[in-house]
Amino acid sequence: MKKTRIVATIGPASDSKENMKKIVEAGVNVFRLNFSHGTHESHKKIIDLAKELRKEIKRPLGILADLQGPRIRVGNAEPFEIAKGEVISVSDQKTTDEKELIIDSVRVASALQVGERIMIEDGVMRLKVVEKLENSVKAEVLNGGTIKPRKGINLPDTKLHFGAVTEKDQCDLEFALGEEVDFIALSFVSNAQEVLETREQIKKILGRKDSLPQIIVKVERKEAIDNIDEIIAATDVVMVARGDLGIELAESKVILYQKEIIAKCLTAAKTVIVATQMLDSMISNPIPTRAEVSDVTNAVIDHTDAVMLSGESANGKYPIEAVETMTQIITDTEESPYDDINDHFQDNAVHSDYASIMHSAHEMAMNAKAKAIVLFSESGVSARMMAHHRPEQMMLVGTHNPKTYNQMAIVWGARAYLFETQDREELVTTMFELNKAAGRLVSGDKVVVILGRVPGGKDIALVGIRIVE
């Protein structure tokens, strides 16, 4: 089993049950629903099919609802040309100026300051603010072209305070929570406060404080890079969303930030995903470019938890082949010596008794040359803490919480099992029997067993070495 996970966006090319089953068999662990497109009806169809597949395949399968976030777009009704050196007005409403860029979000134009950049349509057209007026600004065109309605606008230098959840997002969030998705992704996050506010919203909507969907922060703004440490501390999962990040930052620095963020997440024992254009040419072609293969390979070598497919699986010509290709790259890389973990990645920034126990259990597994690490977890914290060490041993995770079970789909190396019993000895016996039957364990194998806290128990965890009978 590959240890690095695959997230695949589901769209017109893959939203039939037949194709969804094929891409799961090809290696997908998490289905992503992009709420920038589609309707609640179309998303519900995918969610229902995913839940059916869970029962059929009998292994974790995560469902990720990716909210659109405060996306800023061109508000002009008609396209118009801009030329290099020209100075035009930028406002959030129509003025008397003959040529102007209208931004579809209120308060944005008034937040712009002299010297700040305005990037349009993935940075193809670029402007720089040269004069600030009462409710608008004047901007000089640095790169000209045709400004088209509804195209995206990026403001890498401007501090915006929309909050992570817009009015549309609120509606989508309530729908997604009603469907009991496993992950909620937040777009264009700027700081940790937005994450904390969203978590409180989720608790309020669900009316509970546990068994919550995990929050995924998409790092795609310069502000997020500036506040990356506090964001990692506040969230459950980090996604390096390289599309918009490559617009807001120099393209040459994106891969460097990607490596830095992965390393920070490993140290903080937080799950991390690398996304955007990983096999982009496979939207149209049956094989990837060598550069794309290298891109996926390096993300695996850097020890990301997961890699993601977007257009490749959502609306490309070869969605199944794209997953098969990614799985093959992951498998070959993980079997190579270049995938070995570096010691400095195992420095733990999480200081707690439980973190110390996980560290000791990992050391025990290495010293005893154990075949597997078996652990039982209610919330999944134990599994994520152990995955942070990127153990060479199989990591077998048992839980009786269905939400935790499916959230294990995104955790590096975790092979999860759902149990009804909470009896410790019965759990260990059943786990051994299941994996002996599957050929993963044989009599005489050494296994490190970690028993997490049981309801009403005072101990944090019990750790020991068991010999498979």
Helices and strands as residue ranges (DSSP letters): E 5-9, H 17-26, E 30-34, H 40-57, E 62-66, E 72-73, E 80-82, E 87-91, E 100-102, H 108-111, E 117-120, E 125-132, E 136-143, E 145-147, E 152-154, H 167-178, E 183-186, H 192-206, E 214-219, H 222-226, H 228-234, E 237-241, H 242-248, H 251-267, E 271-275, G 280-283, H 290-301, E 306-309, H 311-314, H 319-334, G 337-339, G 343-346, H 353-367, E 372-376, H 381-387, E 394-399, H 402-407, G 408-410, E 414-418, H 424-437, E 446-452, E 461-467
